Amino acid sequence: MKQLKERILKDGKCLEGGILKVDNFINHQMDAKLMMEMAKEIVERFKGTSIDKIVTIEASGIAPAIMVAYLLDVPVVFAKKKVPSTMEGILKSEVFSFTKNRTYEICLCDSYLQKGERCLFVDDFLANGNAALGMIDLASQAGTEIVGMAFLIEKGFQAGSKMLREKGIRIESLAIIESLDNCEIKLKD
């Protein structure tokens, strides 16, 4: 997506260790107009796919997931990173965070994913695919189907997309980073 790629090159920052910082327009301060344009692109890419629900993991996936859900007129459910004391019927999975360098447990209420539902996973980044694997596990526990996964930014130089595609999952990424070597952002055309 041209608009996103231009914004990454203009406002994205590369940090040591292969980290792309886009917190000034995607995952801390958000550009709502850009977020809506990205949601429209995701909807277009999944046109013709039957989708009952959008799923994501807190926190950075929530904004794009809500916008996609709004455009598709379906609910959005996000997995939480801490189990609330009020939650019943809990489904749980473990996820390793590359950015935070720790493992955490994600959870959601089993009544929000119904057996047979078709879900689209939407998130801000695809790197090693750990968050995606956690959501696949939760969906499997609930008896739902992940019909595809949409990411705003994919780190093409990491293993996530290859691993997910080998599992037969449809992946759509709006911008693919080829390299962050020497803290220089190189995008795939």
C-alpha positions in Angstrom: 0.0 0.0 0.0 1.7 3.1 -1.3 0.4 5.5 1.3 1.6 3.3 4.2 5.0 2.7 2.6 5.6 6.4 2.1 4.7 7.1 5.7 7.0 4.4 7.0 9.9 5.9 5.0 9.0 9.4 6.2 8.2 8.8 9.9 9.4 5.3 10.8 12.5 4.9 12.8 14.8 1.9 12.9 16.3 0.8 16.2 19.1 -1.6 16.8 18.1 -5.3 16.8 15.7 -5.1 13.9 13.0 -3.0 15.5 10.9 -0.7 13.3 9.4 2.1 15.4 6.1 3.5 14.0 4.6 4.6 17.3 4.1 8.2 16.0 1.4 7.1 13.5 0.3 3.4 14.1 0.8 2.0 17.6 0.9 4.8 20.2 -0.2 8.0 18.5 -2.4 7.0 15.6 -3.2 8.7 12.3 -6.9 7.9 12.1 -7.2 8.7 8.4 -4.3 6.4 7.5 -5.8 3.7 9.8 -9.1 3.9 7.9 -7.4 3.8 4.5 -5.5 0.7 5.7 -8.7 -0.9 6.9 -10.3 -0.2 3.5 -7.4 -1.9 1.8 -7.7 -5.0 4.1 -11.4 -5.2 3.4 -10.7 -5.0 -0.4 -8.1 -7.7 -0.2 -10.5 -10.0 1.6 -13.5 -9.1 -0.6 -15.6 -12.2 -1.3 -14.4 -14.0 1.9 -17.1 -14.9 4.4 -16.1 -13.3 7.7 -18.2 -13.5 10.9 -15.8 -11.8 13.3 -12.5 -9.9 13.5 -10.0 -11.1 16.1 -6.8 -9.5 17.3 -4.6 -9.2 20.4 -4.3 -6.1 22.6 -3.1 -3.5 22.3 -1.7 -2.4 18.9 -4.0 -4.6 16.8 -7.2 -3.1 18.3 -7.3 0.1 16.2 -7.0 -1.5 12.8 -9.2 -4.4 13.9 -12.0 -2.0 15.0 -11.9 -0.1 11.7 -12.0 -3.4 9.6 -14.8 -4.7 11.7 -16.7 -1.4 11.3 -16.4 -1.6 7.5 -17.5 -5.2 7.4 -20.2 -4.7 10.0 -19.1 -7.6 12.2 -18.0 -7.7 15.8 -14.3 -7.5 16.9 -12.9 -9.6 19.7 -9.4 -9.0 21.2 -7.4 -11.4 23.3 -6.3 -9.9 26.6 -2.7 -10.1 28.0 -3.9 -10.4 31.5 -6.8 -12.5 32.8 -9.5 -10.3 34.4 -11.0 -11.5 37.6 -14.5 -11.1 36.0 -13.8 -13.4 33.0 -15.5 -16.7 32.8 -15.0 -19.6 30.3 -11.4 -18.6 29.6 -9.4 -19.8 26.7 -5.6 -19.3 27.1 -2.5 -19.5 25.0 1.1 -18.4 25.5 2.8 -15.9 23.2 6.5 -14.7 23.1 6.9 -11.0 22.4 9.9 -10.2 20.3 9.6 -6.5 21.1 9.2 -7.0 24.9 11.4 -10.1 25.0 9.1 -12.0 27.3 6.4 -14.7 27.2 2.9 -13.7 28.3 -0.4 -15.5 28.4 -3.2 -14.3 26.2 -6.8 -15.1 26.9 -10.4 -14.5 25.8 -13.8 -15.5 26.9 -15.0 -18.6 25.1 -18.5 -17.2 24.6 -17.1 -14.5 22.2 -15.9 -17.1 19.7 -18.5 -19.6 18.6 -17.9 -23.0 17.0 -18.0 -22.7 13.2 -17.4 -18.9 13.0 -15.0 -17.6 10.4 -12.6 -15.1 11.7 -10.1 -12.7 10.2 -7.1 -11.9 12.4 -5.9 -8.3 12.1 -2.7 -7.0 13.7 -0.1 -4.2 13.3 3.0 -6.3 12.8 4.0 -9.7 11.5 7.5 -10.7 12.5 8.1 -14.2 13.9 4.4 -15.0 13.9 4.1 -15.7 17.6 1.0 -13.6 18.2 -0.6 -15.2 15.1 0.2 -18.6 16.5 -1.4 -17.7 19.8 -4.6 -16.6 18.1 -4.6 -19.7 15.9 -4.4 -21.7 19.1 -7.3 -19.8 20.8 -9.4 -20.1 17.6 -8.8 -23.9 17.5 -9.8 -24.2 21.1 -13.0 -22.4 20.3 -13.7 -24.4 17.2 -13.5 -21.3 14.9 -11.7 -21.0 11.6 -9.1 -18.4 10.9 -9.9 -17.5 7.2 -6.9 -15.2 6.9 -4.5 -12.8 8.6 -4.0 -9.2 7.7 -1.0 -7.2 8.9 -0.2 -3.5 8.5 3.5 -4.2 8.4 5.4 -7.5 7.8 9.0 -8.0 8.5 9.7 -10.1 5.5 13.2 -10.9 6.7 11.8 -12.8 9.7 10.2 -16.3 9.6 6.6 -15.5 10.5 5.0 -15.2 7.0 6.8 -18.3 5.7 5.8 -20.3 8.7 2.1 -19.2 8.5 1.9 -19.8 4.8 3.3 -23.3 5.2 0.4 -23.9 7.6 -2.0 -22.9 4.7 -3.0 -19.6 6.2 -3.7 -16.7 3.8 -1.5 -13.7 4.7 -2.1 -10.2 3.4 0.5 -7.5 4.5 0.1 -3.9 3.5 3.8 -3.1 3.6 6.7 -5.6 3.7 10.0 -4.6 5.2 12.8 -6.4 3.3 15.6 -5.3 5.6 16.5 -3.1 8.5 20.2 -3.7 8.2 22.4 -0.9 9.4 19.2 0.8 10.6 18.2 1.5 7.0 14.5 0.8 6.2 14.2 -1.1 2.9 10.7 -1.9 1.6 9.6 -4.5 -0.8 8.2 -3.0 -4.0 
